[in-house]
Amino acid sequence: MNRIFSVFLLIFLLNCMQLSAQDPVISTEWRKEPDSTAVQPEEETAFADLSRIRFGVNGGYGYRLFRSVIGLNVADQKYVKDLKSGIAFGGELTYFFWKKFGIGLNYDRYLSKAENENDLGEDVMIQFFGGSVTHRSVSENGRNIILSSLLVGYQPYRNYTFVGNENVNFTANTMGWGISAGVEHRFSRKFAMNLTGTAIMGAVYRLKRATSINTETLHLSKDDSVDLSRVSISLGFKLF
């Protein structure tokens, strides 16, 4: 988990530290009239037709990063694999107050299911509602954009579990944070597609357990906490 998160963090830092070289300033004080044929800097050209506001949706594969128990049999290994693997989808709305930096709202949902032959099953949903700070680096022609974001927000968690005829609903709310990096290609001024990798971290230490008989709150230790950390790779489109 640490290696995966470190890769995302490194990509974000390298992207933010990338500075475009300033074009040399050509003195025109000796000219009697302004030079109407002066060429605009490449950076200005790249950002010229970019909208300040953008909306996008995405969907793809998600994978949870919690540690599984060592020494499981084949059936239990498959159960854990199914529980860790799921689908992830969401949307974002970002406004760029500056050419390279913007602030936005983000939503992400992760879903997975697992069942075994012993009438045990789980249906998991993890959501993320939060804000983001986004950096964008645009190619010279304005067609390709590298995006990286820092995310902070609120994570509701729900695990609907059944054991035989007994149903148990686990719910919790916690804070989470993450990072994302992606590549975007613009097909027109108003439409683009992107490929994005995202890592979101979080853990639950207080869990509500509800059955048909009663409801109770469980206080979990660090070793027993529910790890919500996950990564995803998604394909999406953006509207400007």
C-alpha positions, 0 to 999 in steps of 0.5 A, a space after each residue: 500500500 505504501 509503495 502504491 501511494 508513494 507513486 501517486 504522491 511522487 507523480 503529483 509533486 513532480 507535476 506541480 514542480 514542473 515549471 515552464 521556462 520563461 520566454 526571453 523578453 525582446 526589447 522593443 523600446 527602439 521601435 517607433 511603433 509596436 510590433 504587431 507580428 510579435 508571437 505569443 509565448 507558447 504557454 499563453 497559446 496553450 491556455 488561450 482556449 481553455 475554459 475555467 470551469 469543467 465537469 466530468 464523470 468517470 468509471 473503472 476498476 477499484 481495488 481495496 488495500 486492506 491486509 488479508 489473513 495469511 494461510 487462508 484456504 482456496 475458497 476463503 482466498 477467492 472470497 477475499 479477492 472478490 471483496 477487494 475487487 470492485 467497480 469505482 465511478 464518480 464525478 467532479 466539478 472544477 473551477 480554475 481560478 488561475 491558469 494552472 490551479 483550480 478548486 473543485 468538488 469530487 464524488 467517488 463510489 466504490 462497490 463490491 460483493 462477495 459470497 461463499 458456499 457457507 451462506 456468508 456474503 457481504 455487499 460493500 459500498 464506500 463513498 467519498 464526498 470532498 473537495 480538491 485542489 487540481 494542477 494542470 499542465 498543458 501541451 504546446 498545442 493545447 490538446 493534451 493535459 496532465 492533471 494531478 489533484 489532492 483530495 480531502 473529504 467525507 467517507 460514508 461506509 456501508 457493509 450489508 452482511 448476511 450469515 445464513 438467515 441473519 442479516 447485519 448492516 454495518 455503517 460508519 462515517 469517517 474522513 478521508 484524503 487522497 491523490 489522483 493523477 491523469 492524462 487527458 486528450 481534448 477532441 474539441 474545445 468542449 469535449 475531452 477523454 481522460 485516463 486517471 489513477 486515484 488513491 483514497 485513504 481512510 479507516 473506520 474506528 467506530 462502527 454501527 451494527 444493526 440487526 432486526 433485534 437491536 442496534 449497537 455502536 462498536 469501538 474498534 482498536 487500531 488493529 481491528 479498524 476497517 481499512 477503507 484505503 483503495 486505488 482505482 483506474 478509470 476512464 472518463 470524459 470532461 465537458 468544458 
